[in-house]
Amino acid sequence: MYQDITYSLENGIAVITLNRPKVLNAIRVQTYKDVIAALHDSDANDEVKVIVMTGAEGRFTAGNDLADLLPGGDLPAVQDGVARIFDAFAGLQKPLIMAQEGVAIGIGANMLLHADIAYAGNSIRYSLPFAKIGVTSEGACSVLLAEAIGPKRAAELLYTGRFFTAAEAEKWGLLTAAVEDGKALETAMATANELLKNSQDSIRAIKKLGRAEGHRERVNKAVKLEMELFSGLLGTPETQARINHVLKGGK
């Protein structure tokens, strides 16, 4: 059923695993399709109480597959994937727990803004490298990140694209906790099992109340503007040169 993820459901917990380990679980158009379908199916399935998302072989994701952003790539499909995955996150009624290890770059770091609970291994490397490759942020990061960690800290991370640590992410509230390397998924599953003991109707009502009015519409509006600016920048010679430089192993 799925090409780029694995999906399991046991005892009320659905686990979505990004599964392209040879490319550090980089997200291509097919990955978007798989994750979106898994999120929608999980939210609609009465057997699913909690959703856990993680990455295969000790890595979360290296971010968008940059090959999709070069001439010959299907940019409209990428834009559609970005729009629909964050609409799916914003529309989830059930709790979403992230379990991240190794690297979480770009969209992988942005997903923290859409998780209810999140754990990461101590040595994970986060980055929002959009300015480094000459594009804009996505996933409503342009508005949600500043609200989560403050506008000056958000600007510093987005303008520099520097790596930041699990300890920093925990201090800023992007992570519930940094944990021993290799223990993020185990910790997430333990929390998921704790949630199973409580009223699911109550948890979903609490989640709904915790979101600002019009949250889903606001996320979609931000993503739409981000993608318009993203596509405009993507076609410039500078951005294409920067992406090619990274693909050739440059930093």
TAPE-V317527 format. One record per residue. N is the residue number from 0. RES is the residue in one small letter. SS is DSSP state (alpha for helix, beta for strand, coil for the rest). Layout:
[[N | RES | SS] [N | RES | SS]]
This chain:
[[0 | m | coil] [1 | y | coil] [2 | q | coil] [3 | d | coil] [4 | i | beta] [5 | t | beta] [6 | y | beta] [7 | s | beta] [8 | l | beta] [9 | e | beta] [10 | n | coil] [11 | g | coil] [12 | i | beta] [13 | a | beta] [14 | v | beta] [15 | i | beta] [16 | t | beta] [17 | l | beta] [18 | n | coil] [19 | r | coil] [20 | p | alpha] [21 | k | alpha] [22 | v | alpha] [23 | l | coil] [24 | n | coil] [25 | a | coil] [26 | i | beta] [27 | r | coil] [28 | v | alpha] [29 | q | alpha] [30 | t | alpha] [31 | y | alpha] [32 | k | alpha] [33 | d | alpha] [34 | v | alpha] [35 | i | alpha] [36 | a | alpha] [37 | a | alpha] [38 | l | alpha] [39 | h | alpha] [40 | d | alpha] [41 | s | alpha] [42 | d | alpha] [43 | a | alpha] [44 | n | coil] [45 | d | coil] [46 | e | coil] [47 | v | coil] [48 | k | coil] [49 | v | beta] [50 | i | beta] [51 | v | beta] [52 | m | beta] [53 | t | beta] [54 | g | beta] [55 | a | alpha] [56 | e | alpha] [57 | g | alpha] [58 | r | coil] [59 | f | coil] [60 | t | beta] [61 | a | coil] [62 | g | coil] [63 | n | beta] [64 | d | coil] [65 | l | alpha] [66 | a | alpha] [67 | d | alpha] [68 | l | alpha] [69 | l | coil] [70 | p | coil] [71 | g | coil] [72 | g | coil] [73 | d | coil] [74 | l | alpha] [75 | p | alpha] [76 | a | alpha] [77 | v | alpha] [78 | q | alpha] [79 | d | alpha] [80 | g | alpha] [81 | v | alpha] [82 | a | alpha] [83 | r | alpha] [84 | i | alpha] [85 | f | alpha] [86 | d | alpha] [87 | a | alpha] [88 | f | alpha] [89 | a | alpha] [90 | g | alpha] [91 | l | coil] [92 | q | coil] [93 | k | coil] [94 | p | beta] [95 | l | beta] [96 | i | beta] [97 | m | beta] [98 | a | beta] [99 | q | beta] [100 | e | coil] [101 | g | coil] [102 | v | beta] [103 | a | beta] [104 | i | beta] [105 | g | coil] [106 | i | alpha] [107 | g | alpha] [108 | a | alpha] [109 | n | alpha] [110 | m | alpha] [111 | l | alpha] [112 | l | alpha] [113 | h | alpha] [114 | a | coil] [115 | d | coil] [116 | i | beta] [117 | a | beta] [118 | y | beta] [119 | a | beta] [120 | g | beta] [121 | n | coil] [122 | s | coil] [123 | i | coil] [124 | r | beta] [125 | y | beta] [126 | s | beta] [127 | l | coil] [128 | p | coil] [129 | f | alpha] [130 | a | alpha] [131 | k | alpha] [132 | i | alpha] [133 | g | coil] [134 | v | coil] [135 | t | coil] [136 | s | coil] [137 | e | coil] [138 | g | coil] [139 | a | coil] [140 | c | alpha] [141 | s | alpha] [142 | v | alpha] [143 | l | alpha] [144 | l | alpha] [145 | a | alpha] [146 | e | alpha] [147 | a | alpha] [148 | i | alpha] [149 | g | coil] [150 | p | alpha] [151 | k | alpha] [152 | r | alpha] [153 | a | alpha] [154 | a | alpha] [155 | e | alpha] [156 | l | alpha] [157 | l | alpha] [158 | y | alpha] [159 | t | alpha] [160 | g | coil] [161 | r | coil] [162 | f | beta] [163 | f | beta] [164 | t | beta] [165 | a | alpha] [166 | a | alpha] [167 | e | alpha] [168 | a | alpha] [169 | e | alpha] [170 | k | alpha] [171 | w | alpha] [172 | g | coil] [173 | l | coil] [174 | l | coil] [175 | t | coil] [176 | a | beta] [177 | a | beta] [178 | v | beta] [179 | e | coil] [180 | d | coil] [181 | g | coil] [182 | k | coil] [183 | a | alpha] [184 | l | alpha] [185 | e | alpha] [186 | t | alpha] [187 | a | alpha] [188 | m | alpha] [189 | a | alpha] [190 | t | alpha] [191 | a | alpha] [192 | n | alpha] [193 | e | alpha] [194 | l | alpha] [195 | l | alpha] [196 | k | coil] [197 | n | coil] [198 | s | coil] [199 | q | alpha] [200 | d | alpha] [201 | s | alpha] [202 | i | alpha] [203 | r | alpha] [204 | a | alpha] [205 | i | alpha] [206 | k | alpha] [207 | k | alpha] [208 | l | alpha] [209 | g | alpha] [210 | r | coil] [211 | a | coil] [212 | e | coil] [213 | g | coil] [214 | h | alpha] [215 | r | alpha] [216 | e | alpha] [217 | r | alpha] [218 | v | alpha] [219 | n | alpha] [220 | k | alpha] [221 | a | alpha] [222 | v | alpha] [223 | k | alpha] [224 | l | alpha] [225 | e | alpha] [226 | m | alpha] [227 | e | alpha] [228 | l | alpha] [229 | f | alpha] [230 | s | alpha] [231 | g | alpha] [232 | l | alpha] [233 | l | alpha] [234 | g | coil] [235 | t | coil] [236 | p | alpha] [237 | e | alpha] [238 | t | alpha] [239 | q | alpha] [240 | a | alpha] [241 | r | alpha] [242 | i | alpha] [243 | n | alpha] [244 | h | alpha] [245 | v | alpha] [246 | l | alpha] [247 | k | coil] [248 | g | coil] [249 | g | coil] [250 | k | coil]]
